[in-house]
Every structure is written in structure tokens, then in C-alpha cells.
């Protein structure tokens, strides 16, 4: 599902971070060197051993104007309307397709966020400790939040602590330098969940630089060339 709001999505998700006097695009996935890859993997080790308590999908608010015009000038909207939960905008056959990304809150209150790097010279998905809303996503009327904790894809991940978070890095475009992460795997003792750079196109899972797809356990990894890594 795409509207004019999706053009704004790319710009909104591309917030920049300032380091000293230099302003650089936010990059959670891109790694210029193997040391950067090691930093990304070392950082996410902080999630290992924790249990997921809450899962939030952060999306474009497609139906606010239609279903809740009284909230048109409000900020982020938590989706609680049963009419919207009957057919969530992100639910697809075999996967969930999420515009902005996913927030994971652990039992001890830590928040970890997964999202895509702003498309441009490089792309990819990454995960960092900290909230998605307010740091990457603008908390305004175009943003919706869904509590996806007990959905079929995530509820099995709540039964045990996270045993591993696998960042699947591959060379960017040999012989060009650098590496990018195209897939993230969450692993517990009895469950595994794959997140890829993907979107819904007429009911099919397709590659996307500005969307994430959470795959159902029985959904095979798509046959995109870069997913061999």
C-alpha cells in the first residue's frame, strides 16, 4: 500500500545525525570496514540474553483521515480501532510489511529499534539500542504505532530469551569497498524470525530499500541475488 505519504516517508526516515561540525546521513546498516561490521555485531550483542516484552510496528498512518478525522492534527496514533485490526495495513500472506520499522522493548525496559538506512549511495537494514520514534521517525500525524506483541509471527519469540541476533553482512558491490546488512535473524532456543528488506506488491513479497518485511516461519527466504550471504 502506497500513498503520497510514502514520498514523505523516505525523507522523514532519513534524519541526519551531527558529529562535531559535520552532518552525516544516519547509517545503522552500512559498514565501511570489517571493523565497522564488528562494531554493529558487537552492539547488538546487548540484546542477547534479554526477553522481548513488547513489539511495536511503526508505520504510515494510512487511515487516520478516513476513520479518525478528529485526530488529523494530533501526533503519533496508537492503533486500537477494531476495524483496523480486522485487516492491518501491514499484514500479508506469509509476511508482515512495515513502513518505518520495528521497536522491541525488553523485560527490563530497554528499547531496540530496527529500520532501513536512507536509500542513496548505500542501503540496508540495521538495529540499534534506542527508540525509533523521536530519533528516526518524526512523531507526527503521519505516524501510526501497532502493538504487534501477540501477533502470530512474534508471539513465539516471547517464550525464551534471545539467544542470538544475526546480522547478515555481505560486500556492497565488489570491488567497491564496504559492507551492508540485508537480513537480520532473531533466534531463541525454539524459534527463529527473519527480517529482510522487503515490501508488499499486490500480495507478493518484493525487494525494497525503504521497507522491512518480517517473514513467517514457513515462508522461505526470497530468491533475491544478495540474499545468498
HUMO-V703969 format. One record per residue. N is the residue number from 1. PSI is psi in whole degrees, -180 to 180 (999 if undefined). NEAR is the number of other ideal C-beta (glycine too) atoms within 8 Angstrom. D_FIRST is the distance of its C-alpha to the first C-alpha in Angstrom with 2 decimals. Layout:
# HUMO-V703969
n: {N,N}
psi: {PSI,PSI}
near: {NEAR,NEAR}
d_first: {D_FIRST,D_FIRST}
This chain:
# HUMO-V703969
n: {1,2,3,4,5,6,7,8,9,10,11,12,13,14,15,16,17,18,19,20,21,22,23,24,25,26,27,28,29,30,31,32,33,34,35,36,37,38,39,40,41,42,43,44,45,46,47,48,49,50,51,52,53,54,55,56,57,58,59,60,61,62,63,64,65,66,67,68,69,70,71,72,73,74,75,76,77,78,79,80,81,82,83,84,85,86,87,88,89,90,91,92,93,94,95,96,97,98,99,100,101,102,103,104,105,106,107,108,109,110,111,112,113,114,115,116,117,118,119,120,121,122,123,124,125,126,127,128,129,130,131,132,133,134,135,136,137,138,139,140,141,142,143,144,145,146,147,148,149,150,151,152,153,154,155,156,157,158,159,160,161,162,163,164,165,166,167,168,169,170,171,172,173,174,175,176,177,178,179,180,181,182,183,184,185,186,187,188,189,190,191,192,193,194,195,196,197,198,199,200,201,202,203,204,205,206,207,208,209,210,211,212,213,214,215,216,217,218,219,220,221,222,223,224,225,226,227,228,229}
psi: {127,139,-177,-29,-25,-30,-39,-32,-46,-41,-39,-37,-10,27,144,153,145,129,106,-124,-1,138,125,150,144,131,108,-20,-51,134,119,-28,170,-27,-37,-39,-44,-38,-45,-45,-37,-38,-46,-11,-21,-17,-22,135,-15,158,138,131,-39,139,128,130,132,118,173,142,85,-32,9,-50,-37,-44,-28,65,-22,-15,14,-28,13,-179,-144,138,124,125,114,-7,124,-30,-36,-33,-17,-33,78,145,-19,-10,128,169,103,-3,161,133,116,130,-60,-51,-164,135,131,122,128,172,-27,10,1,146,129,142,139,129,180,148,147,125,147,-126,-29,165,174,178,149,169,134,157,130,163,153,-47,127,-22,-36,-43,132,127,71,-167,-9,1,134,148,130,132,102,16,-46,18,159,-31,-33,-27,-36,-23,-9,-11,-19,161,157,124,-28,148,111,120,115,97,142,157,144,-64,76,139,13,146,165,166,153,152,119,-11,142,130,129,129,131,-175,-22,14,158,139,130,135,127,171,94,166,172,123,102,41,-4,148,122,157,145,139,-14,46,153,146,129,121,138,152,-31,7,118,154,136,155,59,140,-41,-10,8,-19,999}
near: {5,3,7,5,10,10,7,9,13,11,7,10,13,9,9,8,7,8,6,4,3,6,6,9,8,11,9,12,14,14,14,6,8,7,6,11,12,8,9,15,9,7,9,12,8,7,14,11,5,11,9,14,8,9,13,13,11,15,14,13,11,10,9,13,7,5,9,10,8,4,9,9,4,6,7,9,13,8,11,3,8,5,6,11,7,5,5,8,10,11,6,10,4,8,13,12,13,14,11,13,14,16,14,13,12,13,7,5,6,10,11,14,16,13,15,16,16,10,8,6,2,11,11,13,17,14,12,8,9,8,8,16,12,6,9,11,14,7,8,7,11,10,17,13,13,11,10,12,11,6,9,5,12,14,9,11,11,9,7,8,8,14,8,8,13,7,12,10,10,10,6,11,4,5,3,6,6,11,12,14,14,12,13,13,12,11,10,13,5,6,11,8,13,10,14,13,14,13,10,12,6,4,6,6,13,8,8,9,8,9,12,15,16,12,14,8,9,4,8,3,8,9,4,6,4,7,11,5,8}
d_first: {0.00,3.77,6.96,10.57,10.56,9.17,12.47,14.29,12.88,14.75,17.83,17.78,17.59,20.35,23.05,26.42,29.35,32.90,35.72,39.04,38.88,36.12,32.44,30.21,26.48,25.52,25.63,25.32,24.95,27.03,30.70,33.29,35.98,36.69,37.93,34.52,33.03,35.75,34.95,31.28,32.46,35.29,33.17,30.88,34.07,34.25,31.65,33.74,35.92,33.77,31.99,28.46,28.64,25.21,21.71,19.10,15.40,14.59,11.11,9.87,11.24,8.73,11.44,14.64,15.74,15.30,16.87,19.02,20.09,23.25,21.47,19.88,22.36,22.51,21.50,19.36,18.48,19.18,17.16,20.00,19.10,19.61,17.27,14.29,15.88,16.22,12.59,11.06,7.38,8.47,10.78,10.92,14.16,16.24,14.21,12.25,9.53,10.32,9.60,13.24,15.37,17.80,21.06,23.89,26.90,30.09,32.94,34.95,32.35,31.16,27.55,25.92,22.59,20.45,18.17,17.81,20.34,19.43,19.00,22.16,25.38,24.29,21.31,20.98,20.35,23.06,24.33,26.83,28.74,27.64,24.84,21.40,21.26,23.94,24.62,21.41,18.87,20.12,20.78,19.71,17.79,14.39,14.74,14.40,16.36,16.31,19.58,18.72,22.43,23.21,20.17,21.30,20.36,22.17,25.03,27.16,27.10,28.91,32.03,33.65,33.74,31.70,33.98,32.16,29.15,28.98,27.60,27.34,28.60,29.37,31.02,28.74,30.09,33.74,36.13,34.16,34.70,32.28,29.99,26.36,24.77,21.98,22.14,23.41,25.18,26.26,29.42,31.65,34.74,32.95,29.23,26.99,23.33,21.62,18.92,17.73,15.76,12.75,9.04,7.24,7.61,8.46,9.83,11.70,12.32,12.58,14.36,12.92,15.19,13.02,11.33,13.35,13.38,16.08,17.68,19.49,23.23,23.46,20.64,22.52,21.75,19.96,22.44,21.42,24.73,24.61,24.05,27.67,28.81}
